[in-house]
Amino acid sequence: MNTKQEKILKMSKFLDALMKIGAIFFITTIIANSVGIIMAPSLDLTRFTVGEILGNARFEGGVEEFRTIMLTGILSAVVMSAILFVASFIFKDMSRGTTPFTAKNANRLRVISLLLLALSIVIPPLKMLLTMIFFTSVRAYFSISVGQIIFAIMFFCLALIFEYGGELQRESDETL
């Protein structure tokens, strides 16, 4: 095995672990936010603005605003943990010495692109809708992130590149 392959294997193992740690962080965030939603009525939020608690000065208010922030955090954290887990599977396969140019990895990259698209287009209006339904006293709004849409398109293009790389590799293997 040459040094480039060894570097790829080592880096893939590292990135697999890093993606899983990141996903676990987001799962922990989901749990913490869920507990925050449940415990919010018993918290003494009169001493602080919610902005001071969460480090975001534009939110001021009581339990309803706090619950809204926690709920919207859960939605994003679910999607982010899914993205990181799917990415970890790509790096796990690569760390085993297999070629990255497989149909399975191309499909995984497509899933990541769809999750990023959902994070930028579907989740914001859903957050607003849930806020309007559950917390009627909170002013709800949403914004769509163009940067996330661009990343989704980039991952979709990477999926096409991986698919094409797999086809080239198959043709090369058949020629030998």
N, C-alpha and C positions, 0 to 999 in steps of 0.2 A: 504494500500500500504506500502510495507516495505521500509527501508532506501536505499537499493540498487536500487530499481525501481525509487525512488525519485531522487537519484543521476543521474541515467541514463536520466531521463526526463529533469532535469536541464542542464546537460551537453549537451544533444541533442539540447535543445533550444539555448544554447550558441553557439554551433558549427554551427547550422543552420544560425544564425545571422552572425557569423564570415565568413562562406563560401560566404554568399551573399555580405558582405562588400568587401571581396577579389575579387569577380566577378565584382562588381561595380568599384573597383580600376582598374582592367584590361580593363573594358569598357572605363573608363576615359583615360587610356593609349592609347587605339585604337583611340579615338577622338583626343587626343593631337598629336599623331603621324600623323594622317591624316592631321591635321592643319599644322604640321611641314613640311609635304611633299608639301602642297600647298604654304606655305609661304616661303619655302627655298630660292627661287630666290631673294626675297626682304630682306633677312637677311644679315647682315654684318658678314660674316664668315671669313673675312680676318684678323680680330683681334685675332681670336682664332683658334686653330686646332679643328677639330670636336671631337678629343679625349678629349680635355679640357672641351668642352661643355657637353659631355656625360660621362665624367669620365673614358674614355677608351683610354689609350695612344697609342694603336696600330693603330688607325684610324687617319690619317692626310689627310686633303684635303679640298675640297670645297663642293659645293652644291650637286653634284652627290653622294659623299660618305655619306653626311648627309641624303639625301633622301633614300639611300640604307639601312642605319641603321633604319630609321623610318619605312620603308616598312617591313623589316624583323621582327621588333618589333610588328607590327600589326598582322602578321600571328601567331606568338607565343601567343600573348595576346588573340586572338580569341579562340584558343584551350584551353588556361588556364581558360578563363572565362566560357567556356562551361563545363569544368571539375568541376569547383567550383559550378556552378549552379546545376549540376546533383548531386553532393555530398550534397548540401544543401537540396535537395528533400528527400534524405535518412534520414538525421537528422530531417527534419520537420516531416516526418511520425513517427519517433521514439519518438519525443517530444509529440506526441499526445497519447502516451501510447500503440501504436500497436507494435506487435512483429517485429523485424527487419528481421526475416527470412521469407521473402515473395518472390514470383517469381518476383514481381516488383522491389524489391531492388537488387535481383540477376542480373536482366537485367540492372539495373542502374550501378552496378559494372562492368558489361561487357562493357557497353558504356564507362565508365571511362578508362577501360583497353585499349579499342580500340583508344580512344582519346590520351592516353599516348603513345601508339604505333605510332600513326600518328605524334605526337609531336617529336618523336625520329627518325622515319624512313622516313616519307613522307615530313614533313615540311622543313628539311634542304636542300634536293635537289630542292624542290620547290622555296625556298628562292634564291638558287643559280641561278635557271633558270630565275626567275623574274628579278634578278639583271642583268643577262647577256642580257635579252631582253630590259629592260627599261634604264639601266645605263651602256652603253657599255664601258665607260672609267674606270669603276671600276673592279678590279680583283675579281672574284667570286670564292668561294670555299665552301665546306660544310664538316661537320663532324657529325658522328652519335654517340649519347650518349648511351653507354652500360648501364649506371645507370638507365636511363629512360626506357629502354627495360626491365630491371629487375623489376622495379616498375610496368610496364604494366603486366608482368607475375604474380606478386604478387596480383594485383587487380583481374586478371582473376581467380586465385586460390581462392581468397576471394569470388568471385561470385559463384564458385562451392561449397564452404563451406556453403554459405547462402542458396543455392538451396537445399543442403543436409539437412541443419537445418530445412528448411521448410517442407521437406518430413518427417523428424522425428517428427516434431510438429504435422503434419496432422495425422500421425499414432497414436501418443499419444492421440490426441483429439478423434479419432475414437474409440480407445480402451475404453475411459471413456464413 
